[in-house]
Amino acid sequence: MRILSVAGSQEQLDASPLLSLALRERGVAEVVFNAAPPDDSDTDGEETGRLLPAIEAAVLAEQPDAVLVFGDGNSTLAGALAAAKLLVPVVHVGAGLRSHDRRSPEELNCALVDRLADLLFCPTETAVANLAAEGITEGVHLVGDVAGDPKAAAKAADLLTTMSSDE
């Protein structure tokens, strides 16, 4: 199995080491696409628009079995959208987290990514409940904090590898 992980911030890169280790232990090859924005600040739309073709090219070049996205940034949305358009399964780490502030770009990103995702890894029961309230119940898994808990990372890795064998 081959995974393309899209990380667009230091926070997202920090969230991935335990999960990356758990994936390697299961024989999963992971390629990390660093989607960190340049120092000059774009608008959210400009940044997402700039990232989309770059991530799409990476998906086409790497031919992953799934694209792993983290959190709620513009790279998360661009990664999920690129993968979904190319019919590559999307795995969202941090699914279901809501601020309930529709003025927040991150709130919109997370809600849209959750609708595109095939596997939704939730850190809390509240996140699972948020998704259920939005009518999203398929592919939802309470895994815990994959950034800080090796057991949560192992559970997420197991679910991801099971997804591959189910297809």
SEKOLKOL-258029 format. One line per 10 residues: number of its first residue (from 1); for each residue x, y, z of N, C-alpha, C, O, CB. Coordinates in steps of 0.1 Angstrom, whole numbers, plus 5000, padded with zeros to 4 digits. Glycine has a CB too. Layout:
<drenmars>
NUM	X/Y/Z/X/Y/Z/X/Y/Z/X/Y/Z/X/Y/Z ~ ... .
</drenmars>
This chain:
<drenmars>
1	5008/4988/5000/5000/5000/5000/5009/5012/5000/5020/5013/5006/4990/5000/5012 ~ 5004/5023/4993/5012/5035/4992/5002/5047/4995/4991/5048/4991/5017/5037/4977 ~ 5007/5056/5004/4999/5067/5009/5007/5080/5005/5019/5081/5006/4997/5066/5024 ~ 4999/5090/5001/5004/5103/4999/4998/5112/5011/4986/5114/5012/5000/5110/4985 ~ 5007/5117/5019/5003/5125/5030/5006/5140/5027/5017/5143/5022/5011/5122/5044 ~ 4995/5148/5028/4996/5162/5025/4997/5170/5038/4988/5170/5046/4984/5167/5016 ~ 5008/5177/5040/5010/5186/5052/5013/5200/5048/5022/5202/5040/5021/5180/5061 ~ 5005/5209/5053/5007/5223/5049/5012/5233/5060/5012/5245/5057/4995/5228/5043 ~ 5014/5227/5071/5019/5236/5082/5028/5228/5091/5028/5215/5091/5007/5242/5090 ~ 5035/5235/5100/5044/5227/5110/5035/5219/5119/5039/5208/5123/5052/5237/5118 .
11	5023/5224/5123/5014/5217/5131/5010/5204/5125/5009/5193/5131/5002/5225/5134 ~ 5007/5204/5112/5004/5192/5105/5015/5182/5104/5014/5170/5105/4998/5195/5091 ~ 5027/5187/5101/5039/5179/5101/5042/5173/5115/5046/5161/5116/5051/5187/5097 ~ 5039/5180/5125/5041/5175/5139/5031/5164/5142/5033/5156/5151/5040/5187/5149 ~ 5019/5165/5136/5009/5155/5139/5011/5141/5132/5005/5131/5136/4995/5160/5134 ~ 5021/5141/5123/5022/5129/5115/5033/5119/5119/5032/5107/5115/5025/5133/5102 ~ 5043/5122/5128/5053/5112/5130/5048/5098/5136/5053/5088/5131/5063/5118/5140 ~ 5040/5099/5146/5035/5086/5152/5027/5078/5142/5028/5066/5141/5026/5089/5164 ~ 5019/5085/5134/5011/5078/5124/5020/5073/5113/5018/5061/5108/5000/5087/5118 ~ 5030/5081/5109/5039/5076/5098/5047/5064/5103/5049/5054/5095/5049/5087/5095 .
21	5051/5063/5116/5058/5052/5121/5049/5040/5121/5053/5029/5117/5063/5055/5136 ~ 5036/5041/5125/5027/5030/5126/5024/5025/5112/5023/5013/5110/5014/5035/5132 ~ 5024/5034/5102/5022/5029/5088/5034/5021/5083/5032/5011/5077/5019/5042/5079 ~ 5046/5027/5086/5058/5019/5082/5059/5005/5088/5063/4996/5081/5071/5027/5086 ~ 5055/5004/5101/5055/4991/5108/5045/4981/5101/5047/4969/5103/5051/4993/5122 ~ 5035/4987/5094/5026/4978/5087/5029/4976/5072/5021/4971/5064/5012/4984/5088 ~ 5041/4981/5068/5046/4979/5055/5040/4989/5045/5040/4987/5032/5042/4965/5050 ~ 5034/5000/5050/5029/5010/5041/5040/5020/5037/5047/5025/5045/5017/5018/5048 ~ 5040/5023/5024/5050/5033/5019/5043/5046/5019/5032/5048/5014/5055/5029/5004 ~ 5049/5056/5025/5043/5069/5027/5052/5080/5020/5064/5080/5022/5041/5073/5041 .
31	5046/5088/5011/5053/5099/5005/5046/5112/5011/5034/5113/5011/5052/5099/4990 ~ 5054/5121/5016/5049/5133/5022/5050/5145/5012/5061/5148/5007/5057/5137/5036 ~ 5039/5151/5010/5039/5163/5001/5038/5175/5010/5029/5177/5018/5026/5163/4991 ~ 5049/5183/5010/5050/5195/5019/5043/5206/5012/5049/5212/5002/5065/5198/5023 ~ 5032/5210/5016/5024/5220/5010/5025/5233/5018/5015/5242/5017/5009/5216/5009 ~ 5036/5235/5025/5037/5248/5033/5037/5260/5024/5043/5260/5013/5050/5247/5041 ~ 5029/5270/5028/5028/5282/5019/5041/5290/5019/5049/5289/5029/5017/5291/5024 ~ 5044/5297/5008/5055/5306/5008/5054/5317/5018/5043/5319/5024/5058/5312/4994 ~ 5064/5324/5021/5064/5335/5031/5054/5346/5027/5048/5352/5036/5078/5341/5033 ~ 5053/5349/5014/5043/5359/5010/5029/5354/5012/5026/5342/5008/5045/5364/4996 .
41	5020/5362/5018/5007/5356/5022/4997/5358/5011/4996/5369/5005/5002/5363/5035 ~ 4991/5347/5007/4980/5347/4997/4967/5348/5004/4966/5346/5016/4981/5335/4988 ~ 4956/5351/4997/4943/5349/5003/4941/5334/5003/4948/5326/4997/4932/5357/4994 ~ 4931/5330/5011/4927/5316/5012/4924/5310/4998/4929/5299/4995/4915/5314/5021 ~ 4917/5317/4990/4914/5312/4977/4926/5311/4968/4927/5301/4961/4904/5321/4970 ~ 4935/5321/4969/4947/5320/4960/4956/5309/4965/4961/5301/4957/4955/5334/4962 ~ 4957/5307/4978/4966/5296/4983/4960/5282/4979/4967/5274/4975/4967/5297/4998 ~ 4947/5281/4981/4941/5268/4977/4942/5265/4962/4945/5254/4958/4926/5268/4981 ~ 4940/5276/4954/4941/5275/4940/4955/5272/4935/4957/5264/4925/4936/5287/4933 ~ 4965/5277/4942/4979/5274/4939/4982/5260/4943/4990/5253/4935/4988/5284/4946 .
51	4977/5255/4954/4980/5241/4958/4974/5230/4950/4980/5220/4948/4977/5240/4973 ~ 4962/5233/4946/4954/5222/4939/4961/5216/4927/4962/5203/4927/4941/5228/4934 ~ 4967/5223/4918/4974/5216/4907/4987/5209/4911/4990/5199/4905/4977/5226/4896 ~ 4993/5215/4921/5006/5209/4926/5003/5195/4932/5010/5185/4930/5013/5218/4935 ~ 4992/5195/4941/4989/5183/4947/4983/5173/4937/4986/5161/4938/4979/5185/4959 ~ 4975/5177/4928/4970/5169/4917/4982/5162/4910/4981/5150/4907/4961/5176/4908 ~ 4992/5170/4906/5004/5164/4900/5011/5153/4908/5015/5143/4903/5014/5175/4896 ~ 5012/5156/4921/5018/5146/4930/5009/5133/4931/5015/5122/4931/5019/5152/4944 ~ 4996/5135/4931/4988/5123/4931/4990/5115/4919/4991/5103/4919/4973/5127/4933 ~ 4990/5122/4907/4992/5115/4895/5005/5108/4894/5007/5097/4889/4990/5125/4883 .
61	5016/5115/4899/5029/5109/4898/5031/5098/4908/5038/5088/4904/5039/5120/4901 ~ 5026/5099/4920/5028/5088/4930/5018/5077/4930/5021/5066/4934/5027/5095/4944 ~ 5006/5079/4923/4996/5068/4923/4993/5062/4936/4994/5050/4937/5001/5058/4912 ~ 4990/5070/4946/4988/5064/4960/4974/5056/4960/4965/5059/4952/4988/5075/4970 ~ 4974/5047/4970/4961/5040/4973/4952/5049/4980/4940/5047/4980/4964/5027/4980 ~ 4957/5059/4987/4949/5069/4994/4957/5082/4997/4969/5081/4997/4944/5063/5008 ~ 4950/5093/4999/4956/5105/5002/4952/5109/5017/4940/5109/5020/4952/5117/4992 ~ 4962/5111/5025/4960/5114/5039/4961/5129/5041/4971/5135/5038/4970/5107/5048 ~ 4951/5136/5047/4951/5150/5050/4949/5152/5064/4942/5144/5071/4941/5157/5041 ~ 4954/5163/5070/4954/5166/5084/4947/5179/5086/4950/5189/5080/4968/5166/5090 .
71	4938/5180/5096/4933/5192/5101/4923/5200/5092/4914/5194/5086/4944/5201/5104 ~ 4926/5213/5091/4916/5221/5085/4922/5233/5077/4915/5243/5074/4907/5227/5095 ~ 4934/5231/5073/4941/5242/5065/4937/5242/5050/4930/5233/5045/4955/5241/5066 ~ 4942/5252/5043/4939/5252/5028/4945/5240/5021/4940/5235/5011/4945/5265/5023 ~ 4957/5235/5026/4963/5223/5020/4955/5211/5022/4954/5202/5014/4977/5221/5026 ~ 4947/5211/5033/4938/5200/5036/4927/5199/5026/4924/5189/5020/4933/5201/5051 ~ 4921/5211/5024/4911/5211/5014/4916/5208/5000/4910/5201/4992/4904/5225/5014 ~ 4927/5214/4996/4933/5212/4983/4937/5197/4981/4934/5191/4970/4945/5221/4980 ~ 4942/5191/4991/4946/5177/4990/4934/5168/4989/4934/5159/4981/4954/5173/5003 ~ 4924/5171/4997/4911/5162/4996/4904/5164/4982/4900/5155/4976/4902/5166/5007 .
81	4904/5176/4978/4897/5179/4965/4905/5173/4953/4899/5167/4944/4896/5194/4963 ~ 4918/5174/4953/4926/5168/4942/4924/5153/4942/4922/5147/4932/4941/5171/4944 ~ 4925/5147/4954/4923/5132/4955/4909/5128/4950/4908/5118/4942/4926/5127/4969 ~ 4899/5135/4955/4885/5131/4952/4883/5132/4937/4876/5123/4932/4875/5139/4960 ~ 4888/5142/4931/4886/5144/4917/4892/5133/4909/4888/5130/4898/4891/5158/4912 ~ 4903/5128/4914/4911/5117/4907/4906/5103/4912/4912/5093/4909/4926/5119/4909 ~ 4895/5103/4920/4889/5090/4925/4899/5082/4934/4899/5070/4934/4885/5082/4913 ~ 4907/5090/4941/4916/5083/4951/4910/5086/4965/4906/5097/4968/4931/5090/4950 ~ 4909/5075/4973/4903/5077/4986/4910/5087/4994/4922/5088/4994/4903/5063/4993 ~ 4902/5095/5002/4907/5105/5011/4905/5101/5025/4895/5096/5029/4899/5119/5008 .
91	4916/5102/5033/4916/5099/5047/4918/5112/5055/4928/5119/5053/4926/5088/5051 ~ 4909/5116/5063/4910/5129/5070/4913/5127/5085/4904/5121/5092/4897/5137/5069 ~ 4924/5131/5089/4928/5130/5103/4924/5143/5110/4928/5154/5106/4944/5128/5105 ~ 4916/5142/5120/4911/5154/5127/4897/5157/5122/4892/5169/5123/4920/5166/5124 ~ 4890/5147/5117/4876/5149/5112/4866/5153/5123/4868/5149/5134/4872/5136/5104 ~ 4856/5160/5119/4845/5163/5128/4848/5174/5138/4838/5178/5145/4842/5151/5136 ~ 4860/5180/5138/4862/5191/5147/4855/5203/5142/4857/5207/5130/4877/5194/5149 ~ 4848/5210/5150/4840/5222/5146/4841/5233/5156/4841/5231/5168/4825/5218/5144 ~ 4842/5245/5151/4841/5257/5159/4827/5263/5159/4823/5271/5167/4851/5268/5155 ~ 4819/5258/5149/4806/5263/5146/4805/5278/5142/4795/5285/5144/4797/5261/5158 .
101	4817/5283/5137/4818/5297/5132/4820/5297/5117/4831/5295/5112/4830/5304/5139 ~ 4809/5298/5110/4809/5297/5095/4818/5309/5089/4821/5308/5077/4795/5298/5090 ~ 4821/5319/5097/4830/5329/5091/4845/5325/5091/4853/5332/5084/4829/5342/5100 ~ 4848/5314/5097/4861/5309/5098/4865/5300/5085/4858/5291/5083/4864/5301/5111 ~ 4875/5304/5078/4879/5296/5066/4882/5281/5070/4879/5272/5063/4891/5302/5059 ~ 4888/5280/5082/4891/5266/5086/4879/5258/5089/4879/5246/5087/4900/5267/5099 ~ 4869/5264/5094/4856/5257/5096/4850/5252/5083/4846/5240/5082/4846/5266/5103 ~ 4850/5260/5073/4845/5256/5060/4854/5245/5054/4849/5236/5048/4845/5268/5050 ~ 4867/5247/5055/4876/5236/5050/4874/5223/5056/4872/5213/5049/4891/5240/5053 ~ 4873/5223/5069/4871/5210/5076/4857/5204/5072/4856/5192/5070/4871/5212/5091 .
111	4847/5212/5072/4833/5206/5068/4833/5201/5054/4827/5190/5052/4823/5217/5070 ~ 4840/5208/5045/4840/5203/5031/4849/5190/5030/4845/5181/5023/4846/5214/5022 ~ 4860/5190/5036/4869/5178/5036/4861/5166/5042/4863/5155/5036/4882/5181/5043 ~ 4854/5168/5052/4847/5157/5058/4836/5151/5048/4833/5139/5049/4839/5161/5071 ~ 4831/5159/5040/4822/5154/5030/4829/5146/5018/4823/5138/5011/4814/5165/5024 ~ 4841/5149/5016/4849/5143/5006/4856/5130/5010/4860/5121/5002/4860/5152/5000 ~ 4858/5129/5024/4866/5118/5029/4859/5105/5029/4847/5103/5031/4870/5121/5043 ~ 4867/5094/5026/4862/5081/5027/4864/5075/5041/4856/5067/5046/4870/5072/5017 ~ 4875/5079/5047/4878/5075/5061/4879/5088/5069/4887/5097/5065/4891/5066/5063 ~ 4872/5089/5080/4873/5100/5089/4877/5096/5103/4870/5090/5110/4859/5107/5089 .
121	4889/5101/5106/4895/5097/5119/4893/5109/5129/4899/5120/5128/4911/5095/5117 ~ 4884/5106/5138/4880/5116/5148/4888/5115/5161/4891/5104/5166/4865/5115/5151 ~ 4892/5126/5167/4900/5126/5179/4891/5125/5192/4896/5121/5202/4908/5138/5180 ~ 4878/5129/5191/4869/5129/5202/4855/5124/5199/4851/5124/5187/4869/5143/5208 ~ 4848/5120/5209/4834/5117/5208/4826/5128/5202/4816/5126/5195/4828/5112/5221 ~ 4829/5141/5207/4822/5152/5202/4824/5154/5187/4814/5157/5180/4828/5165/5209 ~ 4836/5151/5181/4838/5151/5167/4829/5141/5160/4823/5144/5149/4853/5149/5164 ~ 4828/5129/5165/4819/5119/5160/4805/5124/5160/4798/5122/5150/4820/5105/5167 ~ 4801/5130/5171/4787/5135/5172/4785/5146/5162/4774/5147/5156/4784/5140/5186 ~ 4794/5155/5160/4793/5166/5150/4790/5160/5136/4782/5165/5129/4806/5175/5150 .
131	4798/5150/5133/4796/5144/5119/4782/5138/5118/4776/5139/5108/4807/5133/5117 ~ 4778/5130/5129/4765/5124/5128/4754/5135/5127/4744/5132/5120/4763/5116/5141 ~ 4756/5146/5134/4746/5157/5133/4745/5163/5118/4735/5168/5114/4749/5168/5143 ~ 4756/5161/5111/4756/5166/5097/4753/5155/5087/4753/5156/5075/4770/5171/5094 ~ 4749/5143/5093/4745/5132/5084/4756/5123/5079/4755/5115/5070/4737/5137/5073 ~ 4768/5125/5085/4780/5117/5081/4783/5107/5091/4787/5109/5102/4793/5127/5079 ~ 4780/5094/5087/4782/5083/5096/4791/5072/5090/4797/5064/5098/4769/5077/5101 ~ 4791/5071/5077/4799/5061/5071/4814/5064/5070/4818/5076/5067/4794/5059/5056 ~ 4822/5055/5074/4837/5057/5074/4842/5065/5086/4854/5068/5086/4841/5064/5062 ~ 4833/5068/5096/4837/5076/5107/4843/5066/5118/4837/5056/5122/4825/5084/5113 .
141	4855/5070/5123/4861/5062/5134/4866/5071/5145/4873/5081/5142/4872/5053/5128 ~ 4863/5068/5157/4869/5074/5169/4883/5068/5171/4884/5056/5175/4860/5074/5182 ~ 4894/5075/5168/4907/5070/5170/4915/5076/5181/4924/5070/5186/4915/5071/5157 ~ 4911/5088/5185/4919/5096/5195/4929/5105/5188/4928/5108/5176/4926/5086/5204 ~ 4938/5109/5196/4949/5119/5192/4960/5112/5186/4969/5107/5193/4953/5128/5204 ~ 4961/5111/5172/4972/5104/5165/4985/5111/5167/4996/5105/5165/4968/5102/5151 ~ 4985/5124/5170/4997/5131/5172/5004/5128/5185/5016/5129/5186/4995/5146/5171 ~ 4996/5125/5195/5002/5123/5209/5001/5110/5215/5006/5107/5225/4996/5133/5218 ~ 4993/5101/5208/4990/5088/5214/4994/5077/5204/4987/5075/5194/4975/5087/5218 ~ 5005/5069/5207/5009/5058/5198/4997/5048/5196/4997/5043/5185/5021/5051/5204 .
151	4989/5046/5206/4978/5036/5204/4968/5042/5194/4962/5034/5186/4971/5033/5217 ~ 4965/5055/5194/4956/5061/5185/4962/5060/5171/4955/5057/5161/4953/5076/5189 ~ 4975/5063/5170/4982/5062/5156/4981/5048/5151/4979/5046/5139/4996/5067/5158 ~ 4983/5038/5160/4983/5024/5155/4968/5020/5151/4967/5013/5141/4987/5015/5167 ~ 4958/5025/5158/4945/5022/5154/4942/5028/5141/4935/5022/5132/4935/5028/5165 ~ 4946/5041/5138/4944/5047/5125/4951/5040/5114/4945/5038/5104/4949/5062/5126 ~ 4963/5035/5117/4971/5028/5107/4964/5015/5104/4963/5011/5092/4985/5025/5112 ~ 4959/5008/5114/4952/4995/5112/4939/4997/5103/4936/4990/5094/4948/4989/5125 ~ 4932/5008/5106/4920/5011/5098/4923/5014/5084/4916/5010/5075/4912/5022/5105 ~ 4934/5022/5082/4938/5025/5069/4942/5013/5060/4938/5012/5049/4949/5036/5069 .
161	4950/5004/5066/4954/4992/5059/4942/4983/5057/4942/4976/5047/4965/4985/5067 ~ 4933/4983/5066/4921/4975/5064/4912/4980/5052/4907/4972/5044/4912/4974/5077 ~ 4912/4993/5051/4905/4999/5039/4910/4994/5026/4903/4991/5017/4906/5015/5040 ~ 4923/4993/5026/4930/4988/5013/4926/4974/5010/4924/4971/4999/4945/4990/5014 ~ 4925/4966/5020/4922/4952/5018/4907/4949/5015/4904/4939/5010/4927/4943/5030 ~ 4899/4959/5019/4884/4958/5017/4881/4961/5003/4870/4957/4998/4877/4967/5027 ~ 4889/4969/4996/4885/4973/4982/4888/4963/4972/4885/4965/4960/4893/4986/4979 .
</drenmars>
